[in-house]
């Protein structure tokens, strides 16, 4: 759960900063969280974290253009 929250904080910082470093770290944090939140074990947390990951990846792709 900590990794998911870390990802959210980094994503928020990344939205406010010009560079992509925080967004890259957010993506990594969400991916780490998905290592624990599997679809089979905790489907609700998996879905929430997967959505967070997709949002961070989308922001990152826009930022890197």
C-alpha positions in Angstrom: 0.0 0.0 0.0 2.9 2.3 0.7 4.2 2.0 -2.8 0.8 2.9 -4.2 0.7 6.0 -2.0 4.2 6.9 -2.9 3.2 6.7 -6.6 0.3 9.0 -6.0 2.6 11.6 -4.3 5.2 11.4 -7.0 2.5 11.7 -9.7 1.1 14.8 -8.0 4.6 16.3 -7.9 5.2 15.3 -11.5 2.1 17.1 -12.5 3.5 20.3 -10.9 7.0 20.1 -12.2 8.4 20.6 -15.7 10.6 17.5 -15.8 9.6 13.8 -16.1 11.6 12.4 -13.2 8.8 12.3 -10.7 6.4 10.8 -13.2 9.0 8.1 -14.0 9.4 7.3 -10.3 5.6 7.2 -9.9 5.3 4.6 -12.7 8.0 2.5 -11.0 6.2 2.8 -7.6 2.9 1.7 -9.1 4.6 -1.2 -10.8 6.2 -2.3 -7.6 2.8 -2.1 -5.8 1.3 -4.3 -8.5 3.9 -6.9 -7.5 2.0 -7.3 -4.3 -1.5 -6.4 -5.4 -2.2 -9.3 -7.7 -5.6 -9.6 -9.4 -6.1 -13.0 -7.7 -5.2 -11.9 -4.2 -6.7 -8.4 -3.9 -8.7 -7.6 -7.1 -9.9 -4.2 -5.8 -6.5 -2.9 -4.9 -5.1 -4.3 -8.1 -7.7 -2.5 -10.2 -7.1 0.8 -8.3 -3.3 0.6 -8.7 -3.6 -0.4 -12.3 -5.7 2.7 -13.0 -3.1 4.8 -11.1 -0.4 3.3 -13.2 -2.2 4.0 -16.5 -2.8 7.6 -15.5 0.8 8.1 -14.6 2.0 6.5 -17.8 -0.3 8.7 -19.8 1.0 11.9 -18.1 4.5 10.7 -18.7 4.0 10.1 -22.4 2.5 13.6 -22.8 5.4 15.1 -20.8 8.0 13.3 -22.9 6.7 14.7 -26.3 
